[in-house]
Amino acid sequence: MNHRTEVVPPPTFPPSGRHGHRKPKHFGAGARRALVLAMAMAVPVASVALVGPSAFAADGNTTATNPDTAPDTNEGLDSADQAIAANLNTRVSDERLGGNVSGVVLDAESDGTVWDHNSATALMPASNTKLATATAALTVLGPNHRFKTNVVYGDGTLTLVGGGDRTLTSADLGEMAKAAVAGLKAAGLTDVKVAVDDSLFPEPTLAPGWNDGYYPDSVAPVRALVVDGHGVNDTSIDTGQVFAKQLATDGITVAGEVTRRTADITDVPVARHKSAKLSDIIHHMIKVSDNNIAETLLRMTALRAGRPATFEGGTAVVRDVLSRRYGLSLENFDMYDGSGLSRANRIPARTLAEILDLLTDKRHEHPLSSIRDGLPVAGEAGSTLGPEWGRFDDAHSQCALGKVHAKTGTLTGAIALSGLTQGKDGRWKVFSFVENSSTADGSAIKDAMDGLAATVNGCWA
């Protein structure tokens, strides 16, 4: 990712002392396929309007999973879609999935429902929640947004001011430290105190529904300042300590311990670092399912929308964006964090599919393309669908390698897989599968899930 460090000109240092209705898209199959496969980066949006016309109209055909009713509800589906529906009816009863599973398959071209199995049921979606978080962040902040980290000086103290950049590195801090040292030495100063200002994000730092075992390894308490993605309880003080060591290496004596301080309006700007564009950050977050980035984005989205930078403020903005900007129904939708780690989250499979369906609409290409481009691809090393995770590696799913683009989700008692793939008819399908409470081994459940997605692609073994 392309980071930027802006060195503020050496200052004169003072003395120490924020299921919807879907309507057809207005372009053809060829244009849609090019859209979904395109890897072009997003174009900036100047502003966001949270109130707008619904992006959806009445649904098309619905295919039930009850074999007795399938012949009637299959009317209007082509033979390829009928085969998908029939095969999914069989595979969804796989005992590895347990009895609490939901799913839906939409045809992205016609906006018809190819297959539906309890898709309005609200289940724990795990990291599929990140699809909602990313959609809101890109819509509100814009794909070209960059997060800023500042260094200011006042009253004998250099203060590192957090700006919600979860991708800040030691090298970035090093560049800011060099700028600070140059200014200090120019002013004849050789010693300084170091403080951190992470007041951008208020408490609480832990979300409802998080287990004690989640942090700091799966997710750190959410703060506005962090370096190198360190999994520690106080990422802000940790970042200040790294910064202080770099100052010392460059010949400045750091007095005392790193403390917290709210920067004063009279403090002198010393250096500023800008992150990579939000589109690049979202791409990475989706590809590897980064929990910490998701939680930071939730809070920064809240701030931009004029809400408090809290879990409640962020999830309220997500709801506004999905319902008022894109017209999705949020019936049975409960969201308490940005990453999907909260065990209180509940999102229906149909809602997840309709979020993904936005990615196939040319009207939303500019802000949302980095979600589409970031979706892990079946068999892609380094992603959550890579071989290192044992995905798409059995006889029921191997034929879909390289063809399924999907967001994974995994918690104890919850596994989800939602994405895009082309059916045998060449048309793009949007799918979402979520299971809760299966007692099977996790890897076995994932194999069954991969089999469902492969079936949408047209695999049947």
Stockholm file with secondary structure:
# STOCKHOLM 1.0

chainA/1-461         MNHRTEVVPPPTFPPSGRHGHRKPKHFGAGARRALVLAMAMAVPVASVALVGPSAFAADGNTTATNPDTAPDTNEGLDSADQAIAANLNTRVSDERLGGNVSGVVLDAESDGTVWDHNSATALMPASNTKLATATAALTVLGPNHRFKTNVVYGDGTLTLVGGGDRTLTSADLGEMAKAAVAGLKAAGLTDVKVAVDDSLFPEPTLAPGWNDGYYPDSVAPVRALVVDGHGVNDTSIDTGQVFAKQLATDGITVAGEVTRRTADITDVPVARHKSAKLSDIIHHMIKVSDNNIAETLLRMTALRAGRPATFEGGTAVVRDVLSRRYGLSLENFDMYDGSGLSRANRIPARTLAEILDLLTDKRHEHPLSSIRDGLPVAGEAGSTLGPEWGRFDDAHSQCALGKVHAKTGTLTGAIALSGLTQGKDGRWKVFSFVENSSTADGSAIKDAMDGLAATVNGCWA
#=GR chainA/1-461 SS CCCEEEECCCCCCCCCCCCCCCCCCSSCHHHHHHHHHCCCCCCCCSCCCSCCCCSCCCCCCCCCSCTTTHHHHTTTCCHHHHHHHHHHHHHTTCGGGCSCEEEEEEETTTCCEEEEESTTSEECCGGGHHHHHHHHHHHHHCTTCCCEEEEEEETTEEEEECCSCTTCCHHHHHHHHHHHHHHHHHTTCCEEEEEEECTTSCSCCSCTTCCGGGTTTTCCCCCSCCSTTCCCSCHHHHHHHHHHHHHHHTTCEECSCCEECCCCTTSEEEEEEECCCHHHHHHHHHHHTCHHHHHHHHHHHHHHTTSCSSHHHHHHHHHHIIIIISCCCCTTCBCCCSSSCCTTCBEEHHHHHHHHHGGGCGGGHHHHHHHHHHSCBTTCTTSTTSGGGTCSCSTTTGGGTTTCEEEEEEETTEEEEEEEEECTTSCEEEEEEEEECCCSCHHHHHHHHHHHHHHHHTCCC
#=GC SS_cons         CCCEEEECCCCCCCCCCCCCCCCCCSSCHHHHHHHHHCCCCCCCCSCCCSCCCCSCCCCCCCCCSCTTTHHHHTTTCCHHHHHHHHHHHHHTTCGGGCSCEEEEEEETTTCCEEEEESTTSEECCGGGHHHHHHHHHHHHHCTTCCCEEEEEEETTEEEEECCSCTTCCHHHHHHHHHHHHHHHHHTTCCEEEEEEECTTSCSCCSCTTCCGGGTTTTCCCCCSCCSTTCCCSCHHHHHHHHHHHHHHHTTCEECSCCEECCCCTTSEEEEEEECCCHHHHHHHHHHHTCHHHHHHHHHHHHHHTTSCSSHHHHHHHHHHIIIIISCCCCTTCBCCCSSSCCTTCBEEHHHHHHHHHGGGCGGGHHHHHHHHHHSCBTTCTTSTTSGGGTCSCSTTTGGGTTTCEEEEEEETTEEEEEEEEECTTSCEEEEEEEEECCCSCHHHHHHHHHHHHHHHHTCCC
//
